[in-house]
Structures are given as C-alpha cells and as structure tokens.
Amino acid sequence: MIPVPANTRVWLAAGVTDMRRGFAALAAQAETLLKQDPFAGHLFVFRGRRGDLVKVIWWDGQGACLFVKRLEKGRFVWPAATEGKVALTPAQLAMLLEGIDWRAPQRSWRPLTAG
C-alpha cells in the first residue's frame, strides 16, 4: 500500500490516460487538466483505456514516485465522467487499488437499537 501521509489529498483523473506516459507527462497532465500542483505532495491517480491498469504519481518531498498496478482479473472502478477530477479519501484509494467499488461500499455495522 502507498504510505499516504496525513493531510494528503488524493485526486483521480476522470476519463482515460495514455499509459505510456511517465512521471513527467502525468505531472504535466495533473497541472494543466486537473489544475493541481503535482509537486505539492498530493497523489494523482490515472487509468488506462482498458481499465485494468492504474498509475499513481506522488512527490514525496525528496523525489518523484510512480506507482503502477495492473489487475489480473476485472477492471478498476472509475467515474463515468470523461474529464475533470474526483477527490478520494485514502480509504477510497485503498478500495480502488484492491478492485473494490469505492463509490458505494457496504458497511458491516448495524445501527444500535434502543431497548
């Protein structure tokens, strides 16, 4: 799992991204299309056309990090929007990277009843 520091924002780039891109090109995309500073310490998540590959870029203060994950089966759950960005929590990012639908997770707890 990616060590997400406290107060770090997670930005998901809606639509599809050319997965041949490395850190520099993805950072430029975060800056121009997402209107975010790629060197501010936030995580930026991009998905390829087939949906089974994601890349995450992160500037950790010392250098550029590029994480890649490919699912052997299934696809990463992605918003239907074709452009823009979506803010995720670190918990939603963890679910996304596990191939779980992060948009509507099912809680396992039940509300307490009086009595």
Biopython code that builds the backbone (N, CA, C, O; Angstrom):
import numpy as np
from Bio.PDB.StructureBuilder import StructureBuilder

atoms = [
    (1, "MET", "N", (0.847, -1.186, 0.000)),
    (1, "MET", "CA", (0.000, 0.000, 0.000)),
    (1, "MET", "C", (0.886, 1.240, 0.000)),
    (1, "MET", "O", (1.969, 1.251, 0.585)),
    (2, "ILE", "N", (0.412, 2.260, -0.655)),
    (2, "ILE", "CA", (1.134, 3.531, -0.719)),
    (2, "ILE", "C", (1.011, 4.221, 0.641)),
    (2, "ILE", "O", (-0.100, 4.356, 1.153)),
    (3, "PRO", "N", (2.112, 4.657, 1.233)),
    (3, "PRO", "CA", (2.044, 5.321, 2.537)),
    (3, "PRO", "C", (1.527, 6.747, 2.393)),
    (3, "PRO", "O", (2.301, 7.667, 2.129)),
    (4, "VAL", "N", (0.233, 6.932, 2.564)),
    (4, "VAL", "CA", (-0.384, 8.249, 2.377)),
    (4, "VAL", "C", (-0.252, 9.052, 3.666)),
    (4, "VAL", "O", (-0.879, 8.709, 4.668)),
    (5, "PRO", "N", (0.553, 10.115, 3.660)),
    (5, "PRO", "CA", (0.696, 10.946, 4.860)),
    (5, "PRO", "C", (-0.610, 11.678, 5.189)),
    (5, "PRO", "O", (-1.473, 11.860, 4.330)),
    (6, "ALA", "N", (-0.730, 12.090, 6.452)),
    (6, "ALA", "CA", (-1.906, 12.852, 6.872)),
    (6, "ALA", "C", (-1.988, 14.141, 6.062)),
    (6, "ALA", "O", (-0.963, 14.688, 5.655)),
    (7, "ASN", "N", (-3.189, 14.621, 5.831)),
    (7, "ASN", "CA", (-3.465, 15.856, 5.086)),
    (7, "ASN", "C", (-3.091, 15.773, 3.611)),
    (7, "ASN", "O", (-2.981, 16.804, 2.948)),
    (8, "THR", "N", (-2.897, 14.577, 3.090)),
    (8, "THR", "CA", (-2.606, 14.404, 1.674)),
    (8, "THR", "C", (-3.917, 14.215, 0.933)),
    (8, "THR", "O", (-4.755, 13.412, 1.343)),
    (9, "ARG", "N", (-4.096, 14.942, -0.145)),
    (9, "ARG", "CA", (-5.286, 14.792, -0.980)),
    (9, "ARG", "C", (-5.019, 13.738, -2.043)),
    (9, "ARG", "O", (-3.885, 13.567, -2.492)),
    (10, "VAL", "N", (-6.060, 13.040, -2.436)),
    (10, "VAL", "CA", (-5.965, 12.043, -3.498)),
    (10, "VAL", "C", (-6.879, 12.504, -4.622)),
    (10, "VAL", "O", (-8.084, 12.658, -4.423)),
    (11, "TRP", "N", (-6.312, 12.723, -5.800)),
    (11, "TRP", "CA", (-7.068, 13.193, -6.959)),
    (11, "TRP", "C", (-7.101, 12.105, -8.027)),
    (11, "TRP", "O", (-6.060, 11.583, -8.428)),
    (12, "LEU", "N", (-8.278, 11.777, -8.470)),
    (12, "LEU", "CA", (-8.474, 10.795, -9.531)),
    (12, "LEU", "C", (-8.782, 11.567, -10.810)),
    (12, "LEU", "O", (-9.692, 12.395, -10.833)),
    (13, "ALA", "N", (-8.034, 11.300, -11.860)),
    (13, "ALA", "CA", (-8.249, 11.972, -13.143)),
    (13, "ALA", "C", (-9.345, 11.223, -13.903)),
    (13, "ALA", "O", (-9.151, 10.078, -14.310)),
    (14, "ALA", "N", (-10.491, 11.869, -14.091)),
    (14, "ALA", "CA", (-11.601, 11.238, -14.803)),
    (14, "ALA", "C", (-11.206, 11.001, -16.264)),
    (14, "ALA", "O", (-10.333, 11.686, -16.799)),
    (15, "GLY", "N", (-11.849, 10.039, -16.892)),
    (15, "GLY", "CA", (-11.533, 9.714, -18.278)),
    (15, "GLY", "C", (-10.377, 8.737, -18.360)),
    (15, "GLY", "O", (-9.999, 8.121, -17.364)),
    (16, "VAL", "N", (-9.820, 8.601, -19.548)),
    (16, "VAL", "CA", (-8.714, 7.668, -19.748)),
    (16, "VAL", "C", (-7.421, 8.433, -20.025)),
    (16, "VAL", "O", (-7.436, 9.566, -20.507)),
    (17, "THR", "N", (-6.314, 7.785, -19.709)),
    (17, "THR", "CA", (-4.991, 8.379, -19.869)),
    (17, "THR", "C", (-4.117, 7.427, -20.664)),
    (17, "THR", "O", (-4.246, 6.209, -20.543)),
    (18, "ASP", "N", (-3.241, 7.972, -21.464)),
    (18, "ASP", "CA", (-2.262, 7.184, -22.201)),
    (18, "ASP", "C", (-1.279, 6.590, -21.192)),
    (18, "ASP", "O", (-0.510, 7.322, -20.569)),
    (19, "MET", "N", (-1.302, 5.280, -21.031)),
    (19, "MET", "CA", (-0.483, 4.627, -20.020)),
    (19, "MET", "C", (0.986, 4.502, -20.406)),
    (19, "MET", "O", (1.776, 3.941, -19.646)),
    (20, "ARG", "N", (1.361, 5.010, -21.564)),
    (20, "ARG", "CA", (2.778, 5.045, -21.924)),
    (20, "ARG", "C", (3.481, 6.205, -21.245)),
    (20, "ARG", "O", (4.710, 6.285, -21.268)),
    (21, "ARG", "N", (2.724, 7.097, -20.645)),
    (21, "ARG", "CA", (3.294, 8.285, -20.004)),
    (21, "ARG", "C", (3.998, 7.931, -18.706)),
    (21, "ARG", "O", (3.578, 7.041, -17.967)),
    (22, "GLY", "N", (5.080, 8.652, -18.449)),
    (22, "GLY", "CA", (5.821, 8.516, -17.201)),
    (22, "GLY", "C", (5.475, 9.647, -16.251)),
    (22, "GLY", "O", (4.482, 10.348, -16.444)),
    (23, "PHE", "N", (6.299, 9.824, -15.220)),
    (23, "PHE", "CA", (6.009, 10.823, -14.204)),
    (23, "PHE", "C", (5.909, 12.223, -14.786)),
    (23, "PHE", "O", (4.967, 12.953, -14.475)),
    (24, "ALA", "N", (6.863, 12.611, -15.625)),
    (24, "ALA", "CA", (6.887, 13.989, -16.142)),
    (24, "ALA", "C", (5.624, 14.327, -16.929)),
    (24, "ALA", "O", (5.043, 15.394, -16.732)),
    (25, "ALA", "N", (5.192, 13.436, -17.814)),
    (25, "ALA", "CA", (3.999, 13.693, -18.626)),
    (25, "ALA", "C", (2.731, 13.646, -17.775)),
    (25, "ALA", "O", (1.813, 14.435, -18.001)),
    (26, "LEU", "N", (2.664, 12.736, -16.803)),
    (26, "LEU", "CA", (1.492, 12.678, -15.922)),
    (26, "LEU", "C", (1.447, 13.904, -15.008)),
    (26, "LEU", "O", (0.367, 14.411, -14.707)),
    (27, "ALA", "N", (2.604, 14.378, -14.568)),
    (27, "ALA", "CA", (2.650, 15.589, -13.748)),
    (27, "ALA", "C", (2.164, 16.796, -14.544)),
    (27, "ALA", "O", (1.455, 17.654, -14.017)),
    (28, "ALA", "N", (2.551, 16.856, -15.816)),
    (28, "ALA", "CA", (2.079, 17.941, -16.678)),
    (28, "ALA", "C", (0.570, 17.865, -16.857)),
    (28, "ALA", "O", (-0.103, 18.895, -16.889)),
    (29, "GLN", "N", (0.033, 16.655, -16.975)),
    (29, "GLN", "CA", (-1.418, 16.480, -17.099)),
    (29, "GLN", "C", (-2.117, 16.907, -15.810)),
    (29, "GLN", "O", (-3.175, 17.534, -15.865)),
    (30, "ALA", "N", (-1.550, 16.581, -14.662)),
    (30, "ALA", "CA", (-2.139, 17.000, -13.387)),
    (30, "ALA", "C", (-2.175, 18.523, -13.292)),
    (30, "ALA", "O", (-3.125, 19.100, -12.762)),
    (31, "GLU", "N", (-1.145, 19.157, -13.802)),
    (31, "GLU", "CA", (-1.061, 20.613, -13.729)),
    (31, "GLU", "C", (-2.010, 21.297, -14.712)),
    (31, "GLU", "O", (-2.691, 22.254, -14.345)),
    (32, "THR", "N", (-2.062, 20.820, -15.952)),
    (32, "THR", "CA", (-2.868, 21.502, -16.970)),
    (32, "THR", "C", (-4.337, 21.104, -16.935)),
    (32, "THR", "O", (-5.210, 21.971, -16.981)),
    (33, "LEU", "N", (-4.622, 19.818, -16.856)),
    (33, "LEU", "CA", (-6.018, 19.366, -16.919)),
    (33, "LEU", "C", (-6.710, 19.372, -15.565)),
    (33, "LEU", "O", (-7.887, 19.719, -15.470)),
    (34, "LEU", "N", (-5.987, 18.988, -14.512)),
    (34, "LEU", "CA", (-6.605, 18.903, -13.188)),
    (34, "LEU", "C", (-6.444, 20.189, -12.378)),
    (34, "LEU", "O", (-7.061, 20.349, -11.325)),
    (35, "LYS", "N", (-5.604, 21.108, -12.884)),
    (35, "LYS", "CA", (-5.364, 22.403, -12.217)),
    (35, "LYS", "C", (-4.830, 22.207, -10.794)),
    (35, "LYS", "O", (-5.241, 22.906, -9.868)),
    (36, "GLN", "N", (-3.911, 21.253, -10.632)),
    (36, "GLN", "CA", (-3.299, 20.971, -9.343)),
    (36, "GLN", "C", (-1.783, 20.979, -9.480)),
    (36, "GLN", "O", (-1.251, 20.683, -10.550)),
    (37, "ASP", "N", (-1.092, 21.314, -8.404)),
    (37, "ASP", "CA", (0.366, 21.311, -8.398)),
    (37, "ASP", "C", (0.847, 19.885, -8.136)),
    (37, "ASP", "O", (0.640, 19.369, -7.038)),
    (38, "PRO", "N", (1.483, 19.234, -9.111)),
    (38, "PRO", "CA", (1.914, 17.850, -8.912)),
    (38, "PRO", "C", (3.054, 17.695, -7.911)),
    (38, "PRO", "O", (3.386, 16.575, -7.523)),
    (39, "PHE", "N", (3.656, 18.807, -7.490)),
    (39, "PHE", "CA", (4.765, 18.766, -6.543)),
    (39, "PHE", "C", (4.347, 19.230, -5.153)),
    (39, "PHE", "O", (5.197, 19.579, -4.333)),
    (40, "ALA", "N", (3.033, 19.237, -4.880)),
    (40, "ALA", "CA", (2.515, 19.674, -3.585)),
    (40, "ALA", "C", (2.396, 18.523, -2.590)),
    (40, "ALA", "O", (2.012, 18.742, -1.441)),
    (41, "GLY", "N", (2.718, 17.305, -3.011)),
    (41, "GLY", "CA", (2.640, 16.159, -2.107)),
    (41, "GLY", "C", (1.338, 15.389, -2.176)),
    (41, "GLY", "O", (1.124, 14.477, -1.378)),
    (42, "HIS", "N", (0.465, 15.730, -3.104)),
    (42, "HIS", "CA", (-0.791, 15.013, -3.266)),
    (42, "HIS", "C", (-0.588, 13.826, -4.202)),
    (42, "HIS", "O", (0.392, 13.780, -4.946)),
    (43, "LEU", "N", (-1.512, 12.865, -4.168)),
    (43, "LEU", "CA", (-1.464, 11.714, -5.052)),
    (43, "LEU", "C", (-2.416, 11.936, -6.216)),
    (43, "LEU", "O", (-3.523, 12.442, -6.035)),
    (44, "PHE", "N", (-1.981, 11.556, -7.414)),
    (44, "PHE", "CA", (-2.784, 11.687, -8.621)),
    (44, "PHE", "C", (-2.900, 10.311, -9.258)),
    (44, "PHE", "O", (-1.896, 9.654, -9.529)),
    (45, "VAL", "N", (-4.137, 9.882, -9.494)),
    (45, "VAL", "CA", (-4.405, 8.534, -9.986)),
    (45, "VAL", "C", (-4.948, 8.626, -11.410)),
    (45, "VAL", "O", (-5.857, 9.408, -11.688)),
    (46, "PHE", "N", (-4.381, 7.820, -12.308)),
    (46, "PHE", "CA", (-4.762, 7.805, -13.723)),
    (46, "PHE", "C", (-5.070, 6.370, -14.139)),
    (46, "PHE", "O", (-4.439, 5.431, -13.654)),
    (47, "ARG", "N", (-6.042, 6.200, -15.040)),
    (47, "ARG", "CA", (-6.423, 4.864, -15.514)),
    (47, "ARG", "C", (-6.315, 4.794, -17.022)),
    (47, "ARG", "O", (-6.597, 5.764, -17.725)),
    (48, "GLY", "N", (-5.904, 3.637, -17.513)),
    (48, "GLY", "CA", (-5.795, 3.402, -18.942)),
    (48, "GLY", "C", (-7.129, 3.067, -19.585)),
    (48, "GLY", "O", (-8.135, 2.903, -18.896)),
    (49, "ARG", "N", (-7.134, 2.968, -20.897)),
    (49, "ARG", "CA", (-8.353, 2.729, -21.666)),
    (49, "ARG", "C", (-9.022, 1.394, -21.330)),
    (49, "ARG", "O", (-10.245, 1.332, -21.208)),
    (50, "ARG", "N", (-8.232, 0.327, -21.178)),
    (50, "ARG", "CA", (-8.810, -0.996, -20.898)),
    (50, "ARG", "C", (-9.358, -1.100, -19.485)),
    (50, "ARG", "O", (-10.210, -1.944, -19.210)),
    (51, "GLY", "N", (-8.874, -0.247, -18.586)),
    (51, "GLY", "CA", (-9.413, -0.221, -17.233)),
    (51, "GLY", "C", (-8.740, -1.161, -16.253)),
    (51, "GLY", "O", (-9.117, -1.192, -15.082)),
    (52, "ASP", "N", (-7.754, -1.930, -16.695)),
    (52, "ASP", "CA", (-7.102, -2.869, -15.783)),
    (52, "ASP", "C", (-5.758, -2.349, -15.259)),
    (52, "ASP", "O", (-5.061, -3.062, -14.537)),
    (53, "LEU", "N", (-5.392, -1.122, -15.614)),
    (53, "LEU", "CA", (-4.108, -0.551, -15.223)),
    (53, "LEU", "C", (-4.305, 0.858, -14.680)),
    (53, "LEU", "O", (-4.985, 1.680, -15.294)),
    (54, "VAL", "N", (-3.703, 1.132, -13.521)),
    (54, "VAL", "CA", (-3.680, 2.492, -12.989)),
    (54, "VAL", "C", (-2.246, 2.885, -12.687)),
    (54, "VAL", "O", (-1.399, 2.043, -12.388)),
    (55, "LYS", "N", (-1.992, 4.193, -12.774)),
    (55, "LYS", "CA", (-0.721, 4.766, -12.371)),
    (55, "LYS", "C", (-1.018, 5.855, -11.354)),
    (55, "LYS", "O", (-1.963, 6.629, -11.502)),
    (56, "VAL", "N", (-0.194, 5.896, -10.321)),
    (56, "VAL", "CA", (-0.321, 6.903, -9.270)),
    (56, "VAL", "C", (1.005, 7.645, -9.206)),
    (56, "VAL", "O", (2.064, 7.028, -9.092)),
    (57, "ILE", "N", (0.942, 8.975, -9.280)),
    (57, "ILE", "CA", (2.157, 9.762, -9.110)),
    (57, "ILE", "C", (2.075, 10.514, -7.794)),
    (57, "ILE", "O", (1.000, 10.898, -7.334)),
    (58, "TRP", "N", (3.256, 10.715, -7.199)),
    (58, "TRP", "CA", (3.315, 11.373, -5.895)),
    (58, "TRP", "C", (4.698, 11.962, -5.720)),
    (58, "TRP", "O", (5.697, 11.278, -5.944)),
    (59, "TRP", "N", (4.769, 13.196, -5.331)),
    (59, "TRP", "CA", (6.026, 13.844, -4.980)),
    (59, "TRP", "C", (6.135, 13.743, -3.470)),
    (59, "TRP", "O", (5.346, 14.363, -2.756)),
    (60, "ASP", "N", (7.090, 12.979, -2.969)),
    (60, "ASP", "CA", (7.189, 12.730, -1.524)),
    (60, "ASP", "C", (8.073, 13.734, -0.794)),
    (60, "ASP", "O", (8.366, 13.556, 0.388)),
    (61, "GLY", "N", (8.500, 14.788, -1.486)),
    (61, "GLY", "CA", (9.342, 15.799, -0.875)),
    (61, "GLY", "C", (10.814, 15.586, -1.178)),
    (61, "GLY", "O", (11.613, 16.519, -1.084)),
    (62, "GLN", "N", (11.175, 14.364, -1.542)),
    (62, "GLN", "CA", (12.558, 14.052, -1.887)),
    (62, "GLN", "C", (12.714, 13.697, -3.358)),
    (62, "GLN", "O", (13.786, 13.859, -3.941)),
    (63, "GLY", "N", (11.627, 13.211, -3.945)),
    (63, "GLY", "CA", (11.700, 12.798, -5.340)),
    (63, "GLY", "C", (10.351, 12.374, -5.866)),
    (63, "GLY", "O", (9.353, 12.353, -5.145)),
    (64, "ALA", "N", (10.346, 12.036, -7.141)),
    (64, "ALA", "CA", (9.123, 11.645, -7.836)),
    (64, "ALA", "C", (8.879, 10.153, -7.671)),
    (64, "ALA", "O", (9.781, 9.341, -7.872)),
    (65, "CYS", "N", (7.653, 9.800, -7.305)),
    (65, "CYS", "CA", (7.260, 8.395, -7.166)),
    (65, "CYS", "C", (6.208, 8.086, -8.223)),
    (65, "CYS", "O", (5.293, 8.875, -8.458)),
    (66, "LEU", "N", (6.353, 6.936, -8.849)),
    (66, "LEU", "CA", (5.380, 6.459, -9.834)),
    (66, "LEU", "C", (5.029, 5.031, -9.467)),
    (66, "LEU", "O", (5.872, 4.136, -9.538)),
    (67, "PHE", "N", (3.770, 4.819, -9.071)),
    (67, "PHE", "CA", (3.276, 3.502, -8.714)),
    (67, "PHE", "C", (2.380, 3.005, -9.834)),
    (67, "PHE", "O", (1.599, 3.770, -10.399)),
    (68, "VAL", "N", (2.491, 1.717, -10.155)),
    (68, "VAL", "CA", (1.684, 1.120, -11.213)),
    (68, "VAL", "C", (1.038, -0.144, -10.661)),
    (68, "VAL", "O", (1.689, -0.923, -9.966)),
    (69, "LYS", "N", (-0.245, -0.349, -10.970)),
    (69, "LYS", "CA", (-0.918, -1.600, -10.608)),
    (69, "LYS", "C", (-1.773, -2.062, -11.766)),
    (69, "LYS", "O", (-2.521, -1.284, -12.357)),
    (70, "ARG", "N", (-1.652, -3.342, -12.082)),
    (70, "ARG", "CA", (-2.467, -3.968, -13.116)),
    (70, "ARG", "C", (-3.249, -5.107, -12.459)),
    (70, "ARG", "O", (-2.669, -5.960, -11.788)),
    (71, "LEU", "N", (-4.557, -5.114, -12.656)),
    (71, "LEU", "CA", (-5.391, -6.195, -12.138)),
    (71, "LEU", "C", (-5.308, -7.392, -13.074)),
    (71, "LEU", "O", (-5.371, -7.235, -14.294)),
    (72, "GLU", "N", (-5.168, -8.568, -12.518)),
    (72, "GLU", "CA", (-5.151, -9.790, -13.326)),
    (72, "GLU", "C", (-6.546, -10.114, -13.848)),
    (72, "GLU", "O", (-6.701, -10.613, -14.962)),
    (73, "LYS", "N", (-7.562, -9.824, -13.032)),
    (73, "LYS", "CA", (-8.952, -10.055, -13.429)),
    (73, "LYS", "C", (-9.755, -8.821, -13.055)),
    (73, "LYS", "O", (-9.508, -8.201, -12.020)),
    (74, "GLY", "N", (-10.704, -8.470, -13.887)),
    (74, "GLY", "CA", (-11.580, -7.345, -13.593)),
    (74, "GLY", "C", (-11.002, -6.011, -14.030)),
    (74, "GLY", "O", (-9.955, -5.944, -14.675)),
    (75, "ARG", "N", (-11.710, -4.952, -13.665)),
    (75, "ARG", "CA", (-11.347, -3.588, -14.030)),
    (75, "ARG", "C", (-11.449, -2.695, -12.800)),
    (75, "ARG", "O", (-12.209, -2.974, -11.873)),
    (76, "PHE", "N", (-10.670, -1.620, -12.808)),
    (76, "PHE", "CA", (-10.768, -0.637, -11.734)),
    (76, "PHE", "C", (-12.058, 0.159, -11.915)),
    (76, "PHE", "O", (-12.408, 0.537, -13.033)),
    (77, "VAL", "N", (-12.759, 0.411, -10.817)),
    (77, "VAL", "CA", (-14.000, 1.181, -10.862)),
    (77, "VAL", "C", (-13.634, 2.643, -11.059)),
    (77, "VAL", "O", (-12.820, 3.199, -10.322)),
    (78, "TRP", "N", (-14.251, 3.260, -12.071)),
    (78, "TRP", "CA", (-13.898, 4.630, -12.458)),
    (78, "TRP", "C", (-15.168, 5.429, -12.668)),
    (78, "TRP", "O", (-16.184, 4.864, -13.073)),
    (79, "PRO", "N", (-15.143, 6.734, -12.402)),
    (79, "PRO", "CA", (-16.338, 7.547, -12.647)),
    (79, "PRO", "C", (-16.678, 7.613, -14.137)),
    (79, "PRO", "O", (-15.800, 7.459, -14.986)),
    (80, "ALA", "N", (-17.941, 7.840, -14.445)),
    (80, "ALA", "CA", (-18.402, 7.896, -15.833)),
    (80, "ALA", "C", (-17.968, 9.179, -16.542)),
    (80, "ALA", "O", (-17.959, 9.229, -17.772)),
    (81, "ALA", "N", (-17.611, 10.207, -15.788)),
    (81, "ALA", "CA", (-17.194, 11.483, -16.396)),
    (81, "ALA", "C", (-15.976, 11.261, -17.285)),
    (81, "ALA", "O", (-15.126, 10.421, -16.991)),
    (82, "THR", "N", (-15.901, 12.021, -18.374)),
    (82, "THR", "CA", (-14.790, 11.870, -19.311)),
    (82, "THR", "C", (-13.691, 12.900, -19.092)),
    (82, "THR", "O", (-12.632, 12.808, -19.712)),
    (83, "GLU", "N", (-13.920, 13.874, -18.227)),
    (83, "GLU", "CA", (-12.889, 14.870, -17.919)),
    (83, "GLU", "C", (-13.105, 15.409, -16.525)),
    (83, "GLU", "O", (-14.167, 15.219, -15.932)),
    (84, "GLY", "N", (-12.097, 16.083, -16.003)),
    (84, "GLY", "CA", (-12.180, 16.646, -14.666)),
    (84, "GLY", "C", (-11.478, 15.762, -13.658)),
    (84, "GLY", "O", (-10.682, 14.893, -14.013)),
    (85, "LYS", "N", (-11.788, 15.998, -12.390)),
    (85, "LYS", "CA", (-11.142, 15.262, -11.316)),
    (85, "LYS", "C", (-12.147, 14.914, -10.236)),
    (85, "LYS", "O", (-13.198, 15.544, -10.110)),
    (86, "VAL", "N", (-11.801, 13.898, -9.459)),
    (86, "VAL", "CA", (-12.628, 13.461, -8.341)),
    (86, "VAL", "C", (-11.705, 13.335, -7.136)),
    (86, "VAL", "O", (-10.630, 12.743, -7.239)),
    (87, "ALA", "N", (-12.112, 13.885, -5.998)),
    (87, "ALA", "CA", (-11.331, 13.764, -4.773)),
    (87, "ALA", "C", (-11.705, 12.466, -4.075)),
    (87, "ALA", "O", (-12.885, 12.153, -3.921)),
    (88, "LEU", "N", (-10.698, 11.714, -3.655)),
    (88, "LEU", "CA", (-10.908, 10.466, -2.921)),
    (88, "LEU", "C", (-10.289, 10.584, -1.539)),
    (88, "LEU", "O", (-9.377, 11.382, -1.325)),
    (89, "THR", "N", (-10.784, 9.794, -0.607)),
    (89, "THR", "CA", (-10.141, 9.663, 0.692)),
    (89, "THR", "C", (-9.079, 8.570, 0.572)),
    (89, "THR", "O", (-9.140, 7.762, -0.355)),
    (90, "PRO", "N", (-8.114, 8.526, 1.481)),
    (90, "PRO", "CA", (-7.151, 7.424, 1.450)),
    (90, "PRO", "C", (-7.821, 6.052, 1.525)),
    (90, "PRO", "O", (-7.337, 5.094, 0.921)),
    (91, "ALA", "N", (-8.937, 5.948, 2.267)),
    (91, "ALA", "CA", (-9.665, 4.676, 2.355)),
    (91, "ALA", "C", (-10.266, 4.300, 0.997)),
    (91, "ALA", "O", (-10.219, 3.136, 0.599)),
    (92, "GLN", "N", (-10.828, 5.280, 0.288)),
    (92, "GLN", "CA", (-11.372, 5.015, -1.045)),
    (92, "GLN", "C", (-10.270, 4.609, -2.016)),
    (92, "GLN", "O", (-10.479, 3.745, -2.868)),
    (93, "LEU", "N", (-9.094, 5.228, -1.892)),
    (93, "LEU", "CA", (-7.967, 4.840, -2.742)),
    (93, "LEU", "C", (-7.575, 3.395, -2.480)),
    (93, "LEU", "O", (-7.309, 2.643, -3.418)),
    (94, "ALA", "N", (-7.537, 3.004, -1.215)),
    (94, "ALA", "CA", (-7.200, 1.620, -0.873)),
    (94, "ALA", "C", (-8.205, 0.650, -1.496)),
    (94, "ALA", "O", (-7.817, -0.391, -2.025)),
    (95, "MET", "N", (-9.493, 0.989, -1.433)),
    (95, "MET", "CA", (-10.511, 0.129, -2.043)),
    (95, "MET", "C", (-10.342, 0.076, -3.550)),
    (95, "MET", "O", (-10.419, -0.999, -4.143)),
    (96, "LEU", "N", (-10.111, 1.223, -4.177)),
    (96, "LEU", "CA", (-9.923, 1.269, -5.622)),
    (96, "LEU", "C", (-8.760, 0.374, -6.036)),
    (96, "LEU", "O", (-8.881, -0.385, -6.997)),
    (97, "LEU", "N", (-7.637, 0.450, -5.328)),
    (97, "LEU", "CA", (-6.469, -0.348, -5.680)),
    (97, "LEU", "C", (-6.682, -1.840, -5.454)),
    (97, "LEU", "O", (-5.973, -2.664, -6.032)),
    (98, "GLU", "N", (-7.653, -2.190, -4.619)),
    (98, "GLU", "CA", (-7.994, -3.599, -4.401)),
    (98, "GLU", "C", (-9.053, -4.092, -5.388)),
    (98, "GLU", "O", (-9.418, -5.267, -5.366)),
    (99, "GLY", "N", (-9.545, -3.208, -6.248)),
    (99, "GLY", "CA", (-10.566, -3.596, -7.208)),
    (99, "GLY", "C", (-11.975, -3.557, -6.646)),
    (99, "GLY", "O", (-12.891, -4.132, -7.234)),
    (100, "ILE", "N", (-12.162, -2.889, -5.517)),
    (100, "ILE", "CA", (-13.465, -2.788, -4.853)),
    (100, "ILE", "C", (-14.155, -1.508, -5.320)),
    (100, "ILE", "O", (-13.496, -0.495, -5.554)),
    (101, "ASP", "N", (-15.480, -1.554, -5.454)),
    (101, "ASP", "CA", (-16.238, -0.362, -5.838)),
    (101, "ASP", "C", (-16.219, 0.626, -4.679)),
    (101, "ASP", "O", (-16.962, 0.464, -3.710)),
    (102, "TRP", "N", (-15.380, 1.640, -4.774)),
    (102, "TRP", "CA", (-15.191, 2.633, -3.722)),
    (102, "TRP", "C", (-16.319, 3.649, -3.654)),
    (102, "TRP", "O", (-16.417, 4.400, -2.684)),
    (103, "ARG", "N", (-17.185, 3.680, -4.690)),
    (103, "ARG", "CA", (-18.238, 4.697, -4.737)),
    (103, "ARG", "C", (-19.384, 4.394, -3.786)),
    (103, "ARG", "O", (-20.012, 5.323, -3.277)),
    (104, "ALA", "N", (-19.675, 3.126, -3.531)),
    (104, "ALA", "CA", (-20.803, 2.763, -2.676)),
    (104, "ALA", "C", (-20.452, 1.532, -1.844)),
    (104, "ALA", "O", (-21.043, 0.470, -2.037)),
    (105, "PRO", "N", (-19.493, 1.663, -0.918)),
    (105, "PRO", "CA", (-19.124, 0.490, -0.112)),
    (105, "PRO", "C", (-20.243, 0.108, 0.845)),
    (105, "PRO", "O", (-21.012, 0.963, 1.285)),
    (106, "GLN", "N", (-20.331, -1.144, 1.156)),
    (106, "GLN", "CA", (-21.331, -1.641, 2.096)),
    (106, "GLN", "C", (-20.721, -1.684, 3.490)),
    (106, "GLN", "O", (-19.673, -2.298, 3.692)),
    (107, "ARG", "N", (-21.355, -1.050, 4.430)),
    (107, "ARG", "CA", (-20.857, -1.063, 5.808)),
    (107, "ARG", "C", (-21.291, -2.372, 6.476)),
    (107, "ARG", "O", (-22.355, -2.912, 6.175)),
    (108, "SER", "N", (-20.465, -2.862, 7.370)),
    (108, "SER", "CA", (-20.776, -4.126, 8.039)),
    (108, "SER", "C", (-21.429, -3.908, 9.409)),
    (108, "SER", "O", (-21.828, -4.877, 10.054)),
    (109, "TRP", "N", (-21.545, -2.669, 9.860)),
    (109, "TRP", "CA", (-22.127, -2.401, 11.161)),
    (109, "TRP", "C", (-23.626, -2.186, 11.056)),
    (109, "TRP", "O", (-24.144, -1.836, 9.996)),
    (110, "ARG", "N", (-24.292, -2.392, 12.131)),
    (110, "ARG", "CA", (-25.733, -2.131, 12.211)),
    (110, "ARG", "C", (-25.959, -1.025, 13.237)),
    (110, "ARG", "O", (-25.262, -0.954, 14.250)),
    (111, "PRO", "N", (-26.932, -0.171, 12.967)),
    (111, "PRO", "CA", (-27.221, 0.879, 13.961)),
    (111, "PRO", "C", (-27.730, 0.248, 15.266)),
    (111, "PRO", "O", (-28.436, -0.761, 15.251)),
    (112, "LEU", "N", (-27.361, 0.860, 16.379)),
    (112, "LEU", "CA", (-27.821, 0.372, 17.674)),
    (112, "LEU", "C", (-29.305, 0.698, 17.835)),
    (112, "LEU", "O", (-29.761, 1.778, 17.460)),
    (113, "THR", "N", (-30.035, -0.236, 18.387)),
    (113, "THR", "CA", (-31.464, -0.006, 18.639)),
    (113, "THR", "C", (-31.660, 0.180, 20.136)),
    (113, "THR", "O", (-30.964, -0.433, 20.946)),
    (114, "ALA", "N", (-32.587, 1.008, 20.484)),
    (114, "ALA", "CA", (-32.895, 1.258, 21.896)),
    (114, "ALA", "C", (-33.625, 0.065, 22.471)),
    (114, "ALA", "O", (-34.495, -0.521, 21.827)),
    (115, "GLY", "N", (-33.265, -0.279, 23.668)),
    (115, "GLY", "CA", (-34.064, -1.296, 24.309)),
    (115, "GLY", "C", (-33.307, -2.339, 24.923)),
    (115, "GLY", "O", (-33.882, -3.261, 25.501)),
]
sb = StructureBuilder()
sb.init_structure("model")
sb.init_model(0)
sb.init_chain("A")
sb.init_seg("    ")
for serial, (resi, resn, name, xyz) in enumerate(atoms, 1):
    if name == "N":
        sb.init_residue(resn, " ", resi, " ")
    sb.init_atom(name, np.array(xyz, "f"), 0.0, 1.0, " ", f" {name:<3s}", serial, name[0])
structure = sb.get_structure()
